[in-house]
Amino acid sequence: MKLTVKTLGLAAAFGIAAVPAMAQEKVKVGLLLTLSGPSAVLGQHARDGFQLALKDLGNKLGGRDVEVIVVDDELKPDVAVQKAKGLVERDKVDFVVGPIFSNVAVATHKPITDSKTFYISPNAGPSNLAGKSCDPYFFATSYQNDQNHEVLGKVAENRGYKKVYLLAPNYQAGKDALAGFKRHYKGEIVEESYVPLNTLDFQSELAKIASMQPDAIFTFMPGGMGVNLVKQYRAAGLADRIPFLSAFTVDESTLPAQQDAALGMFGGSNWAPNLDTPQNKKFVQDYVAAYNSVPASYAMHGYDAALLIDSALKATGGKTDDKEAVRAALKKAEFKSLRGDFKFGANNFPVQDFYLVKVGKRQDGKFQTEIVEKVFDDYADAYAKECTATN
C-alpha cells in the first residue's frame, strides 16, 4: 500500500496520469459447486457454462481480467461452509457463483452474504432464501426451487390425472419440489415418498407404484439418483403404463447415462437446448463442440451468471468497491439471457417463462429435452411477496 501511495505521489509530481491500483487487479470469482460424487455432473455443467461465457467475453468481466477459483463443496454443508469462508476470507473473491444443492445454499448463505460478497446461484433456489430470508447480496440466475415442479403440477391438473404418486429425496429441495407440484395439482396424492439423499436403489418404491397404479408419477431426483431411477422405472415395465413426470430427473446432465430409457419422459424447465433463438443455437453448438455433451440448464444458468456479472461491472466501470452500485447494477440485469425474457423480481429471483419439455434424440445421436408447450409466462415465484430485504 505504501508503495502504491508513493508511486501515485511521484506520478502527480511529474504531471503523469496515475492509473488506480484497482484497474490492475483481477476480478475474483469463486465457483462453489458439487464436483465429486454421484451428482458431480451437475456442478460440471455449471462450471463449464460459466467458463464458456468467459471465453466468449474474451476472458474479461466488465473489461477486467478474471481469476476464477473453483472449489468442490462435496455436497456436504459443513465442508461447503469451510470452503466458502476460504473464498471470502483468504481469497477475498468479489463474487461466489454456486451452489447446486439447496442444503449447501442454506448452510453457506450467511458466511458469504455477511461478508458483503455477492452470491449468485446457478441452480439452488430454496424457498427461505426467496422469501423471508432473502438478502440483497444473494441473486439467482436459475429459479426458485418450486417453479419447475409447478409446471408438472399444472400439466397433471390440465390433463385430468386423478391420482399421482410423488417421490423425492429427503432434503430442502425435495420438499420444495413436492410443494411446488401440489400448488397447482388438486387431485389425489396416493403416496408422498421421501428417500435419503443419494439413494440409488428404488425397487421398493417401484413396487409400490406398480401396486397402486396411479395415473402418473411425479419425481424430483437429480444427478446419479435420476439416472438409476429412470433405468429401473423402464426396466420394471412402468414407463409405458404410468406417465413419468419430473423435474431435474431427465435432463442433459443425466441423459448421456439414461439414453433410450428416458425417451418420451417429461420434465419442466425454464429453457431447453432446442429453444429457437440465434444466441441459444450458438451457445448449444459451442458447448457441444467444447465439451462433447449437450448443455443442461445448469450450464445455461452458469453462462448467464457470467453475463450478469459482466453487465454489472460494465455499469460500474469495472469497479467492485462500491457494493451498493454493484448491487443496483446486478438488480437491473442488463444482459441478454440465453432463455429469452429475464428480469429480477423483488427477491432477486428471475421472472421468466416455463415450459413442459420431453426427452428426444438429436440428429447426432445425442439426447436432449425439447419444448412441448409453454406453461407459464413471465412467472414469478410464490415467495417474493415475503421478501423485504432486497429493495
Secondary structure, DSSP 8 states (H G I E B T S, - for coil): -HHHHHHHHHHHHTT-----HHHHS-EEEEEEE--SSTTHHHHHHHHHHHHHHHHHTTTEETTEEEEEEEEE-TT-HHHHHHHHHIIIIIS--SEEE--SSHHHHHHHHHHHHTTT-EEEESS---HHHHTTT--TTEEESS--THHHHHHHHHHHHHTT--EEEEEEESSHHHHHHHHHHHHH--SEEEEEEEE-TT----HHHHHHHHHH--SEEEEE--HHHHHHHHHHHHHTT-TTTS-EEEESSSSTTTHHHHGGGGTT-EEEES--TT---HHHHHHHHHHHHHHSS---HHHHHHHHHHHHHHHHHHHTTT--S-HHHHHHHHHHT-S-BTTB--EE-TTS-EEEEEEEEEEEE-TTS-EEEEEEEEEEEEE--TTGGG--S--
